[in-house]
Amino acid sequence: MKTTSFRIDIANSAIVCAPGAGHARGQKADKLRWDSKYDFSLRFALIAGTGDPTWPFQEPKVPPNEVEHFEGTLELRDENDPPAYKYTVMVDGYVPLDPIIIVDKK
């Protein structure tokens, strides 16, 4: 199990998410963590594979809304059809950012 941490910030009037522009690739039970000094919201959408259409994590489905920290543990329901999710990072007053999360089978 590994943890990938992202920092959400504003640069040149745009949302940025580092490292890797917010894109993530992980395995079941890996943790993803987002932190920011700004209140942010995250929304998730399944774009490939098998999984909850709007939630890639093992924890109860509670989409983060106007928070400065969020952490989730990746879920893999079907190793024969691993999921990929698009997620949207939103900070009031800025154009949303749309990175991707890919969950690999072990």
SEMARMI-513968 format. One record per residue (C-alpha): residue number from 0; x negated, y, z negated. Coordinates in steps of 0.25 Angstrom, whole numbers, plus 2048, in hexadecimal, padded with zeros to 3 digits. Each point is the difference from the previous one (the first is absolute). Layout:
<sites>
<pos=NUM c1=X c2=Y c3=Z>
...
</sites>
This chain:
<sites>
<pos=0 c1=800 c2=800 c3=800>
<pos=1 c1=7FB c2=80E c3=804>
<pos=2 c1=805 c2=80E c3=7FE>
<pos=3 c1=800 c2=80A c3=80B>
<pos=4 c1=802 c2=80F c3=7FB>
<pos=5 c1=804 c2=80B c3=809>
<pos=6 c1=7FF c2=80F c3=7FD>
<pos=7 c1=80C c2=808 c3=806>
<pos=8 c1=7FC c2=80F c3=802>
<pos=9 c1=803 c2=80C c3=809>
<pos=10 c1=7F5 c2=805 c3=80A>
<pos=11 c1=802 c2=80A c3=80B>
<pos=12 c1=80F c2=800 c3=7FD>
<pos=13 c1=802 c2=7F1 c3=802>
<pos=14 c1=801 c2=7F4 c3=7F7>
<pos=15 c1=7F4 c2=7F7 c3=800>
<pos=16 c1=7FE c2=7F3 c3=7F9>
<pos=17 c1=7F2 c2=7FA c3=7FE>
<pos=18 c1=7F9 c2=7F7 c3=802>
<pos=19 c1=804 c2=7FB c3=80E>
<pos=20 c1=80B c2=80A c3=802>
<pos=21 c1=808 c2=7F8 c3=7F7>
<pos=22 c1=800 c2=7F3 c3=808>
<pos=23 c1=7FF c2=7F3 c3=7F8>
<pos=24 c1=7FD c2=7F2 c3=802>
<pos=25 c1=801 c2=7F6 c3=7F4>
<pos=26 c1=805 c2=7F3 c3=7FB>
<pos=27 c1=80B c2=7FB c3=7F7>
<pos=28 c1=7FD c2=805 c3=7F2>
<pos=29 c1=7F7 c2=80B c3=804>
<pos=30 c1=804 c2=80E c3=7FA>
<pos=31 c1=801 c2=80D c3=807>
<pos=32 c1=800 c2=80D c3=7F9>
<pos=33 c1=803 c2=80E c3=804>
<pos=34 c1=7FC c2=80D c3=7F8>
<pos=35 c1=802 c2=80E c3=803>
<pos=36 c1=800 c2=80E c3=7F9>
<pos=37 c1=80D c2=802 c3=808>
<pos=38 c1=80D c2=7FA c3=7FE>
<pos=39 c1=802 c2=7F6 c3=80B>
<pos=40 c1=80A c2=7F6 c3=805>
<pos=41 c1=7FE c2=7F3 c3=807>
<pos=42 c1=80A c2=7F8 c3=809>
<pos=43 c1=7FD c2=7F2 c3=806>
<pos=44 c1=805 c2=7F9 c3=80D>
<pos=45 c1=7FD c2=7F2 c3=805>
<pos=46 c1=7FB c2=800 c3=80E>
<pos=47 c1=7FB c2=7F2 c3=802>
<pos=48 c1=801 c2=7F2 c3=7F8>
<pos=49 c1=808 c2=7FB c3=7F5>
<pos=50 c1=803 c2=809 c3=7F4>
<pos=51 c1=80A c2=809 c3=7F9>
<pos=52 c1=803 c2=80B c3=80B>
<pos=53 c1=7FD c2=80B c3=7F7>
<pos=54 c1=7F7 c2=7FB c3=7F5>
<pos=55 c1=7F2 c2=7F9 c3=801>
<pos=56 c1=7FD c2=7FE c3=7F1>
<pos=57 c1=803 c2=7F6 c3=7F5>
<pos=58 c1=805 c2=80A c3=7F6>
<pos=59 c1=80F c2=804 c3=800>
<pos=60 c1=804 c2=809 c3=80C>
<pos=61 c1=7FF c2=80E c3=7FA>
<pos=62 c1=7FB c2=809 c3=80C>
<pos=63 c1=7F7 c2=80B c3=7FA>
<pos=64 c1=806 c2=80D c3=801>
<pos=65 c1=7F9 c2=80D c3=7FC>
<pos=66 c1=7F5 c2=7FA c3=7F8>
<pos=67 c1=7F1 c2=802 c3=7FE>
<pos=68 c1=7FD c2=7F1 c3=7FF>
<pos=69 c1=805 c2=7F3 c3=805>
<pos=70 c1=7FB c2=7F2 c3=800>
<pos=71 c1=805 c2=7F3 c3=806>
<pos=72 c1=7FC c2=7F1 c3=802>
<pos=73 c1=801 c2=7FB c3=80E>
<pos=74 c1=80A c2=7F5 c3=803>
<pos=75 c1=7FF c2=7F5 c3=80A>
<pos=76 c1=80C c2=7F8 c3=802>
<pos=77 c1=7FD c2=7F7 c3=80C>
<pos=78 c1=7F1 c2=7FD c3=803>
<pos=79 c1=804 c2=7FC c3=80E>
<pos=80 c1=806 c2=80E c3=803>
<pos=81 c1=7F8 c2=80A c3=7F8>
<pos=82 c1=806 c2=80E c3=7FF>
<pos=83 c1=7FC c2=80E c3=805>
<pos=84 c1=806 c2=80D c3=7FB>
<pos=85 c1=800 c2=80E c3=804>
<pos=86 c1=801 c2=809 c3=7F5>
<pos=87 c1=803 c2=80F c3=7FF>
<pos=88 c1=7F9 c2=80A c3=7F6>
<pos=89 c1=808 c2=80C c3=7FD>
<pos=90 c1=7FC c2=80D c3=7F9>
<pos=91 c1=80B c2=80B c3=800>
<pos=92 c1=7FC c2=80B c3=80B>
<pos=93 c1=7F7 c2=7F7 c3=808>
<pos=94 c1=802 c2=7F7 c3=80C>
<pos=95 c1=800 c2=7F1 c3=7FB>
<pos=96 c1=7F5 c2=7F7 c3=803>
<pos=97 c1=803 c2=7F1 c3=805>
<pos=98 c1=7F5 c2=7F6 c3=7FD>
<pos=99 c1=801 c2=7F1 c3=801>
<pos=100 c1=7FE c2=7F4 c3=7F6>
<pos=101 c1=7FD c2=7F2 c3=805>
<pos=102 c1=801 c2=7F5 c3=7F6>
<pos=103 c1=7F7 c2=7F4 c3=805>
<pos=104 c1=802 c2=7F2 c3=7FC>
<pos=105 c1=7F4 c2=7FA c3=7F8>
</sites>
